[in-house]
């Protein structure tokens, strides 16, 4: 009976909206362990759900573009770059060899064919909105997630707009750079994947894959450093590259957590969609984006703290009587210029 009451109390704490603003209790173990991750996840559950809804405008332009591409009419095109030359040679002189090559390299693919200029205008507006707001929205979300990881009280709207106002110019520039890099990597991946087959093309393809993975991990740290330190974009990218290596274990654990969240969504999609139950389409707008972002922030922030904040703390910043390091005690004032490496 006692255990049942204890479990019921824990459930009520998770369901309690105000639990998201409770600071860490005195003497609470704040080491960035897996146990601490699930404790914070339960404590901040409803805050993360609300934050997820605030993140929807970040991906809304992408969803609109995706819908326009999927719903557009399709037109067939040749997928291989040598088709035009083979077709011309076959028109000049048809031979068994050119006919066989046309059969080999004449496979068609289908691409969207927009019927009016309105669709192009709509896509252009979505791209401009994403370019202008991507960095600011990431800054606001990251600031909130950093406060959650630190065990600090969180006030969603005020913290969100405070972070954007504080990092207005640099957030815009870093967001533009972020979108451009992601777009280039995606384009290169699709381009080389479409012509894969020769040795050097395969080398380029796997090189792009490696760069994409590297930048994926760097993004764990980029916006966290932006909202924490007064650093140039060049130094932020440099430190993010260094931390990608220094925090490889935590990075991989974060990826494992993201894969588990994704697997849950895929399983639900496979189970419920055949029954015409759209819960699998709705759930990502309730929890998925903020939960995965929280996972990456929880993995990355202790690495930043260890190399860029902890070395500059005084003895007063370690309140544990046994001398154990407290990661999320009083932090130095934001705006310091310490860098991970000289």
C-alpha positions as CSV (number, residue, x, y, z in Angstrom):
1,X,0.0,0.0,0.0
2,X,2.9,2.3,0.9
3,X,4.6,1.7,-2.5
4,X,1.3,2.3,-4.3
5,X,1.0,5.7,-2.6
6,X,4.6,6.5,-3.5
7,X,4.0,5.7,-7.1
8,X,0.8,7.7,-7.2
9,X,2.7,10.7,-5.7
10,X,5.4,10.4,-8.3
11,X,2.7,10.3,-11.1
12,X,1.1,13.5,-9.6
13,X,4.5,15.2,-9.7
14,X,4.9,14.5,-13.4
15,X,1.3,15.7,-14.0
16,X,1.9,18.9,-12.0
17,X,2.4,21.8,-14.3
18,X,4.3,23.8,-11.6
19,X,6.9,21.1,-11.2
20,X,8.7,22.6,-14.2
21,X,9.6,25.6,-12.2
22,X,10.9,23.9,-9.1
23,X,14.6,24.5,-8.6
24,X,17.0,21.7,-7.6
25,X,16.6,20.8,-4.0
26,X,19.6,21.4,-1.6
27,X,21.9,18.5,-1.7
28,X,20.3,17.0,-4.7
29,X,22.6,15.0,-7.0
30,X,23.1,17.2,-10.0
31,X,25.7,15.2,-11.8
32,X,24.8,14.8,-15.5
33,X,24.0,11.1,-15.2
34,X,21.3,9.0,-17.0
35,X,19.2,9.0,-13.7
36,X,19.4,12.8,-13.7
37,X,18.2,12.9,-17.3
38,X,15.0,11.0,-16.5
39,X,14.4,13.0,-13.4
40,X,14.6,16.3,-15.3
41,X,12.5,14.8,-18.1
42,X,9.7,14.0,-15.7
43,X,10.1,17.3,-13.8
44,X,10.0,19.3,-17.0
45,X,7.5,17.1,-18.9
46,X,4.7,19.7,-19.4
47,X,7.2,22.5,-20.0
48,X,8.7,20.4,-22.8
49,X,5.3,19.8,-24.3
50,X,4.6,23.5,-24.3
51,X,8.0,24.2,-25.8
52,X,7.4,21.6,-28.5
53,X,4.3,23.6,-29.6
54,X,6.5,26.7,-29.6
55,X,8.9,24.9,-31.9
56,X,6.3,24.1,-34.6
57,X,6.8,27.5,-36.3
58,X,10.4,26.6,-36.8
59,X,9.5,23.7,-39.0
60,X,6.3,25.0,-40.4
61,X,8.0,26.5,-43.6
62,X,9.6,23.1,-44.2
63,X,6.2,21.4,-43.8
64,X,4.6,23.8,-46.3
65,X,7.4,23.3,-48.8
66,X,7.1,19.5,-48.4
67,X,3.3,19.6,-48.9
68,X,3.7,21.7,-52.1
69,X,6.3,19.3,-53.5
70,X,4.2,16.2,-52.6
71,X,0.9,17.5,-53.9
72,X,2.3,18.9,-57.2
73,X,1.9,17.1,-60.5
74,X,4.8,15.0,-61.6
75,X,6.7,14.9,-64.9
76,X,9.1,12.2,-66.0
77,X,12.8,13.1,-66.6
78,X,15.9,11.1,-67.3
79,X,17.8,10.5,-64.1
80,X,21.3,9.8,-65.6
81,X,23.5,12.6,-66.8
82,X,24.8,10.6,-69.8
83,X,21.3,10.0,-71.3
84,X,21.3,13.2,-73.4
85,X,24.6,12.2,-75.1
86,X,23.5,8.7,-75.7
87,X,20.1,9.9,-77.1
88,X,21.9,12.2,-79.5
89,X,24.3,9.6,-80.7
90,X,21.5,7.1,-81.2
91,X,19.6,9.7,-83.3
92,X,22.7,10.2,-85.6
93,X,23.4,6.5,-86.0
94,X,21.3,3.8,-84.3
95,X,23.4,0.8,-83.4
96,X,22.9,-2.2,-81.1
97,X,25.5,-0.7,-78.7
98,X,23.7,2.7,-78.3
99,X,20.3,0.9,-78.0
100,X,21.7,-1.3,-75.1
101,X,23.2,1.8,-73.4
102,X,20.0,3.7,-73.7
103,X,18.2,0.8,-72.0
104,X,20.8,0.8,-69.2
105,X,20.9,4.6,-68.7
106,X,17.5,5.7,-69.8
107,X,15.6,5.0,-66.6
108,X,13.2,7.8,-65.8
109,X,12.3,9.5,-62.6
110,X,9.5,11.9,-61.7
111,X,9.9,15.4,-60.4
112,X,7.4,18.0,-59.3
113,X,6.0,20.2,-62.1
114,X,4.3,23.3,-60.8
115,X,1.4,24.6,-62.9
116,X,1.5,28.3,-61.8
117,X,3.8,31.0,-60.4
118,X,1.9,31.0,-57.1
119,X,3.6,27.8,-56.0
120,X,7.0,29.3,-56.6
121,X,6.1,32.4,-54.7
122,X,4.8,30.3,-51.8
123,X,8.0,28.3,-51.7
124,X,10.1,31.5,-51.9
125,X,8.2,33.1,-49.0
126,X,8.7,30.0,-46.9
127,X,12.4,30.0,-47.7
128,X,12.8,33.7,-46.7
129,X,10.9,33.2,-43.5
130,X,13.1,30.3,-42.6
131,X,16.3,32.2,-43.4
132,X,15.2,35.1,-41.2
133,X,13.8,33.3,-38.2
134,X,15.7,30.0,-38.0
135,X,18.6,31.3,-35.9
136,X,16.3,33.3,-33.6
137,X,14.0,30.4,-32.9
138,X,16.9,28.1,-32.2
139,X,18.4,30.7,-29.8
140,X,15.1,31.0,-27.9
141,X,14.6,27.3,-27.6
142,X,18.2,26.6,-26.7
143,X,18.2,29.2,-23.9
144,X,15.1,27.5,-22.4
145,X,16.7,24.0,-22.7
146,X,19.9,25.2,-21.1
147,X,17.9,26.5,-18.1
148,X,16.2,23.1,-17.8
149,X,19.5,21.2,-17.9
150,X,20.9,23.6,-15.3
151,X,18.0,22.9,-13.0
152,X,16.8,26.5,-13.1
153,X,13.2,27.8,-13.1
154,X,11.9,28.3,-16.7
155,X,9.4,30.9,-17.9
156,X,8.8,30.0,-21.5
157,X,7.7,33.1,-23.3
158,X,9.8,35.6,-21.3
159,X,12.9,33.5,-21.5
160,X,12.3,32.8,-25.2
161,X,12.1,36.4,-26.3
162,X,14.8,37.5,-23.8
163,X,17.3,35.2,-25.4
164,X,16.4,36.4,-28.9
165,X,16.7,40.1,-27.9
166,X,20.1,39.4,-26.3
167,X,21.4,37.6,-29.4
168,X,19.5,39.4,-32.1
169,X,22.3,40.0,-34.6
170,X,24.5,37.0,-34.0
171,X,21.5,34.7,-33.9
172,X,20.4,35.9,-37.3
173,X,23.9,35.5,-38.8
174,X,24.5,32.0,-37.3
175,X,21.0,30.9,-38.3
176,X,21.7,32.0,-42.0
177,X,25.0,30.0,-41.9
178,X,23.2,27.0,-40.3
179,X,20.5,26.9,-43.0
180,X,23.0,27.3,-45.8
181,X,25.3,24.5,-44.5
182,X,22.3,22.1,-44.0
183,X,21.0,22.9,-47.4
184,X,24.4,22.3,-49.1
185,X,24.9,19.1,-47.3
186,X,21.5,17.8,-48.2
187,X,21.9,18.9,-51.9
188,X,25.3,17.2,-52.1
189,X,24.0,14.1,-50.5
190,X,21.2,13.7,-53.0
191,X,23.4,14.6,-55.9
192,X,26.1,12.1,-55.2
193,X,23.6,9.5,-54.2
194,X,22.0,9.8,-57.6
195,X,25.2,9.2,-59.5
196,X,26.9,6.8,-57.2
197,X,28.8,4.0,-58.9
198,X,32.4,5.0,-59.6
199,X,35.2,5.0,-57.1
200,X,35.7,8.8,-56.8
201,X,31.9,9.4,-56.7
202,X,31.6,6.9,-53.9
203,X,34.5,8.7,-52.1
204,X,32.7,12.0,-52.4
205,X,29.4,10.5,-51.3
206,X,30.8,9.0,-48.1
207,X,32.8,12.2,-47.5
208,X,29.5,14.1,-47.6
209,X,28.0,11.6,-45.2
210,X,30.9,12.1,-42.8
211,X,30.7,15.9,-42.9
212,X,26.9,15.7,-42.3
213,X,27.4,13.5,-39.2
214,X,30.2,15.8,-38.0
215,X,28.0,18.9,-38.4
216,X,25.0,17.1,-36.8
217,X,27.1,16.7,-33.6
218,X,28.5,20.2,-33.8
219,X,25.0,21.6,-33.7
220,X,24.6,20.1,-30.2
221,X,27.1,22.8,-29.0
222,X,26.7,25.8,-31.4
223,X,23.6,27.4,-30.1
224,X,24.4,26.5,-26.5
225,X,27.6,28.4,-26.7
226,X,25.9,31.3,-28.4
227,X,23.4,31.8,-25.6
228,X,26.1,31.3,-22.9
229,X,29.2,33.1,-24.0
230,X,30.2,36.3,-25.9
231,X,32.2,34.6,-28.6
232,X,32.6,35.2,-32.3
233,X,30.9,32.9,-34.8
234,X,34.3,31.6,-35.8
235,X,35.2,30.7,-32.2
236,X,31.8,29.1,-31.7
237,X,32.3,26.8,-34.7
238,X,35.9,26.0,-33.7
239,X,34.9,25.1,-30.1
240,X,31.9,23.1,-31.4
241,X,34.3,21.0,-33.6
242,X,36.5,20.4,-30.6
243,X,33.7,19.4,-28.3
244,X,32.3,17.0,-30.9
245,X,35.5,15.0,-30.2
246,X,35.8,15.6,-26.5
247,X,32.2,14.7,-25.9
248,X,31.9,11.7,-28.2
249,X,30.5,9.4,-25.6
250,X,27.8,11.7,-24.5
251,X,27.1,12.5,-28.2
252,X,26.5,8.9,-29.0
253,X,24.3,8.4,-26.0
254,X,22.2,11.4,-27.2
255,X,21.9,9.9,-30.6
256,X,20.8,6.6,-29.0
257,X,18.1,8.4,-27.1
258,X,16.9,10.2,-30.3
259,X,16.8,6.9,-32.1
260,X,14.7,5.4,-29.4
261,X,12.2,8.4,-29.6
262,X,12.2,8.0,-33.4
263,X,11.6,4.3,-33.1
264,X,8.6,4.9,-30.8
265,X,7.1,7.2,-33.4
266,X,7.8,4.8,-36.3
267,X,6.2,1.9,-34.4
268,X,3.1,4.0,-33.6
269,X,2.9,5.1,-37.2
270,X,3.0,1.4,-38.4
271,X,0.4,0.3,-35.8
272,X,-2.1,3.1,-36.0
273,X,-2.0,4.4,-39.6
274,X,-3.5,1.2,-41.1
275,X,-6.4,1.8,-38.7
276,X,-6.8,5.4,-40.0
277,X,-6.0,6.7,-36.5
278,X,-3.8,9.8,-37.0
279,X,-2.2,9.9,-33.6
280,X,1.2,9.1,-35.1
281,X,1.0,12.2,-37.2
282,X,-0.2,14.3,-34.2
283,X,2.3,13.2,-31.6
284,X,5.4,14.8,-33.1
285,X,3.7,18.2,-32.6
286,X,3.2,17.3,-28.9
287,X,6.5,15.9,-27.7
288,X,9.1,14.8,-30.4
289,X,10.9,17.9,-31.3
290,X,11.4,19.3,-27.8
291,X,12.3,15.9,-26.3
292,X,15.0,15.2,-28.9
293,X,16.3,18.8,-28.5
294,X,16.4,18.3,-24.7
295,X,18.3,15.1,-25.1
296,X,21.0,16.8,-27.2
297,X,21.2,19.8,-24.8
298,X,21.6,17.4,-21.8
299,X,24.4,15.6,-23.5
300,X,26.3,18.7,-24.7
301,X,26.0,21.2,-21.8
302,X,28.1,19.3,-19.3
303,X,31.0,19.2,-21.8
304,X,30.8,22.9,-22.3
305,X,30.6,23.4,-18.5
306,X,33.6,21.1,-17.9
307,X,35.9,22.9,-20.3
308,X,34.7,26.5,-20.4
309,X,33.0,27.2,-17.1
310,X,34.3,24.9,-14.3
311,X,38.0,25.9,-14.7
312,X,37.0,29.5,-13.8
313,X,34.9,28.8,-10.8
314,X,36.0,29.8,-7.3
315,X,35.7,27.6,-4.2
316,X,32.4,29.3,-3.4
317,X,30.9,27.7,-6.5
318,X,31.4,24.2,-5.0
319,X,28.9,24.1,-2.1
320,X,29.1,20.3,-1.6
321,X,30.8,19.8,1.8
322,X,32.6,16.7,0.5
323,X,34.2,18.8,-2.3
324,X,32.4,17.0,-5.1
325,X,31.9,19.1,-8.2
326,X,28.4,20.5,-8.6
327,X,27.8,21.1,-12.3
328,X,24.7,23.2,-12.0
329,X,25.4,25.4,-9.1
330,X,26.0,29.1,-9.5
331,X,27.2,29.8,-13.0
332,X,29.4,32.7,-14.1
333,X,27.6,35.7,-15.4
334,X,26.7,35.3,-19.1
335,X,28.7,37.2,-21.6
336,X,32.1,36.0,-20.5
337,X,34.6,35.5,-23.2
338,X,36.4,32.3,-22.1
339,X,37.1,30.0,-24.9
340,X,37.8,26.3,-24.8
341,X,41.1,26.7,-26.5
342,X,43.4,29.6,-27.2
